[in-house]
Amino acid sequence: MLELKNINFKRNNKVILNNINLTLDDNKFYCITGPNGSGKSTLAKIIIGLTIPDSGSIIYNGKDITKLSIDERAKLGIGFAFQTPVTFKGLTVYDLLKIATGKAVEKKEACNILSKVGLCAKEYIDRELNNSLSGGELKRIEIASVIARNPNISIFDEPEAGIDLWSFKYLTGIFKEIGMKKKGTTIVISHQERILSIADAIILLEAGQIKEVGTKDTMLESILSPICPKGGNHE
């Protein structure tokens, strides 16, 4: 269980998050949504340790992890996929998956992971992580690295951003599979109806505050129209 208690954060004297209180249960699929500038990405960064709150506490399975580094949280099983995947000169896709698992991984296992995100293993396993890969390809590889880590908590920050429709089709399939397995806690920041509709619960942020938390059945119709017209993408 992950608990956020009275989380506050300012940047340049502007309030980004204001008294956030949230409990995320094990084996649930959550979507965090809201207008641009509502604090969604900052909240994700605070959970993984990339940003430290000005006040408040983060409790994970009864342990206060508020001051732990991103590496220390990763060791506890908290994984994160960046909105813009990172590239490394000389690092191959296979290297990344080995780093993600933290152990020796046979190419067959690495290929199976790539296939889950709709990539042909033979074409990608030895590819270098550089600008020759499209945004959609990098996004899928980043998601594959999170799957490879098999964390207790998986966080994805707007995974649909900057990818083509073909990649988005695979993306929604991946999250449907994650949602059905109910293994670990999954947190996805998204505006997309097809991703929101998979969630066990939707968390609506507005102006740095939690406006509402509820099931997709109670929230989808009311939140999609002001945030994002059906079928569109506001960010």
C-alpha positions in Angstrom: 0.0 0.0 0.0 1.2 3.5 -0.9 0.0 6.5 1.1 0.5 10.2 0.4 -0.1 12.3 3.4 -0.5 16.1 3.3 1.9 16.5 0.3 2.7 20.1 -0.6 5.0 21.4 -3.3 5.8 24.9 -4.6 8.1 25.9 -7.6 9.1 29.6 -7.9 6.6 30.5 -5.2 3.8 28.9 -7.2 1.7 26.2 -5.6 2.0 23.0 -7.7 0.5 20.5 -5.2 -1.7 21.5 -2.3 -2.3 19.1 0.6 -2.5 15.9 -1.4 -3.9 12.9 0.6 -4.2 9.7 -1.3 -4.2 5.9 -0.6 -3.3 3.5 -3.4 -4.0 -0.1 -2.7 -2.1 -3.2 -3.9 -3.0 -4.9 -7.1 -5.1 -2.0 -8.5 -4.9 0.0 -11.7 -5.1 3.7 -11.2 -5.3 6.6 -13.7 -4.4 10.1 -12.8 -5.9 12.7 -15.0 -6.7 16.4 -15.1 -6.1 19.7 -17.1 -2.6 20.9 -18.1 -0.7 22.3 -15.1 -2.8 20.4 -12.5 0.3 18.8 -11.0 0.0 15.2 -12.4 3.6 14.8 -13.5 4.9 16.4 -10.4 2.9 14.0 -8.3 4.4 11.1 -10.2 7.9 12.5 -9.7 7.3 12.8 -6.0 6.2 9.2 -5.7 9.4 7.9 -7.4 11.7 10.3 -5.6 12.7 12.5 -8.5 11.2 15.4 -6.6 11.0 15.9 -2.9 7.9 17.5 -1.4 8.1 20.7 0.7 6.1 19.0 3.4 4.1 15.9 4.0 5.1 12.2 3.9 5.1 9.2 1.6 4.4 5.8 3.3 5.1 2.6 1.4 4.0 -0.6 3.2 4.3 1.1 6.5 7.7 2.6 5.9 8.3 6.4 5.5 10.2 6.8 2.2 9.8 10.5 1.8 13.5 11.2 1.9 14.7 8.1 0.1 16.4 8.6 -3.3 15.0 7.4 -6.6 17.6 4.5 -6.5 16.5 3.5 -3.0 12.9 3.5 -4.0 13.7 1.4 -7.1 15.2 -1.2 -4.8 11.9 -1.3 -2.9 10.1 -2.1 -6.2 8.9 1.3 -7.5 9.4 1.6 -11.2 8.8 4.6 -13.6 8.5 5.1 -17.3 9.4 8.7 -18.4 7.2 10.7 -20.7 10.2 11.2 -22.9 12.3 8.0 -23.0 16.0 8.5 -22.4 18.6 7.5 -25.1 22.2 6.4 -24.4 25.0 6.4 -26.8 26.3 2.8 -27.3 23.6 1.2 -25.2 21.5 -1.4 -27.0 17.9 -2.5 -26.3 19.3 -5.7 -24.9 21.6 -3.8 -22.6 18.7 -1.7 -21.3 16.6 -4.8 -20.5 19.5 -6.4 -18.6 20.0 -3.3 -16.6 16.2 -3.1 -15.9 16.0 -6.6 -14.5 19.2 -6.2 -12.5 20.3 -9.7 -13.4 21.7 -11.8 -16.3 18.9 -12.2 -18.9 19.1 -14.6 -21.8 18.2 -13.1 -25.2 15.2 -15.4 -25.4 13.7 -13.9 -22.3 14.5 -10.3 -23.5 12.8 -11.1 -26.8 9.7 -12.3 -25.1 9.5 -9.0 -23.2 9.9 -7.0 -26.5 7.1 -9.1 -28.1 4.7 -8.0 -25.3 5.1 -4.4 -26.5 4.6 -5.3 -30.1 8.2 -5.1 -31.3 9.9 -7.8 -33.4 12.8 -9.1 -31.3 15.1 -9.9 -34.2 14.9 -6.3 -35.4 15.2 -4.5 -32.1 17.2 -6.6 -29.6 20.6 -5.4 -30.8 19.5 -1.9 -31.8 21.2 1.0 -30.2 19.1 3.4 -28.2 19.6 6.6 -30.3 17.8 9.0 -32.5 17.4 6.3 -35.3 14.4 5.0 -33.2 11.1 6.8 -33.5 9.2 8.2 -30.6 6.8 5.3 -30.6 9.6 2.7 -30.7 11.4 4.4 -27.8 8.2 4.6 -25.8 7.5 0.9 -26.3 11.1 0.0 -25.3 10.8 2.2 -22.2 7.6 0.3 -21.2 9.3 -3.0 -21.9 12.0 -2.0 -19.5 9.4 -1.4 -16.7 7.8 -4.7 -17.5 11.2 -6.4 -17.3 11.8 -4.9 -13.8 8.4 -6.3 -12.7 8.1 -3.7 -9.9 5.6 -3.7 -7.1 4.5 -0.2 -8.2 4.7 0.8 -11.9 4.2 4.4 -12.9 3.7 5.6 -16.5 3.7 9.4 -17.2 1.5 10.1 -20.3 2.7 7.0 -22.2 0.6 8.0 -25.2 2.5 11.3 -25.7 4.2 11.6 -29.0 3.4 8.2 -30.4 1.6 7.2 -33.6 -1.8 5.5 -33.7 -0.3 2.0 -34.5 1.9 2.3 -31.4 -1.0 3.5 -29.3 -3.0 0.4 -30.3 -0.2 -1.8 -28.8 0.0 0.5 -25.8 -3.7 0.1 -24.8 -3.3 -3.7 -25.3 -0.4 -3.7 -22.8 -2.4 -1.8 -20.2 -5.4 -4.0 -20.7 -3.2 -7.0 -20.0 -1.7 -5.3 -16.9 -5.2 -4.4 -15.7 -6.5 -7.9 -16.0 -3.5 -9.5 -14.2 -4.0 -7.3 -11.1 -0.4 -7.9 -10.1 1.2 -5.0 -8.3 0.0 -1.4 -8.3 -0.1 0.4 -11.7 -0.4 4.2 -12.0 -0.9 5.8 -15.4 -1.1 9.5 -16.0 -3.3 9.9 -19.1 -6.1 11.9 -20.8 -7.0 9.1 -23.2 -10.4 7.5 -22.8 -9.2 4.1 -23.9 -6.7 4.0 -21.0 -9.0 5.7 -18.5 -11.6 3.0 -19.2 -9.3 0.2 -18.1 -8.7 1.7 -14.6 -10.1 0.4 -11.4 -10.1 4.0 -10.1 -9.6 7.4 -11.6 -8.0 10.3 -9.7 -8.9 13.8 -10.9 -6.4 16.6 -10.2 -7.3 20.2 -10.7 -5.1 23.2 -9.7 -2.8 21.0 -7.6 -5.6 19.4 -5.6 -7.5 16.1 -5.7 -10.9 17.1 -6.9 -12.4 13.6 -7.0 -11.5 9.9 -6.8 -13.9 7.3 -8.1 -14.5 4.3 -10.4 -14.4 4.7 -14.2 -18.2 4.1 -14.3 -18.9 7.1 -12.0 -16.3 9.5 -13.5 -15.6 8.9 -17.2 -18.6 10.8 -18.6 -18.1 13.8 -16.4 -14.3 14.3 -16.7 -13.8 13.6 -20.4 -15.7 16.5 -21.8 -13.9 19.3 -19.9 -10.5 17.8 -20.2 -10.4 16.2 -23.6 -13.1 15.8 -26.3 -13.9 12.2 -27.1 -11.1 10.7 -29.3 -8.8 13.7 -28.8 -5.6 14.5 -27.0 -5.3 17.8 -25.2 -1.6 17.7 -24.5 
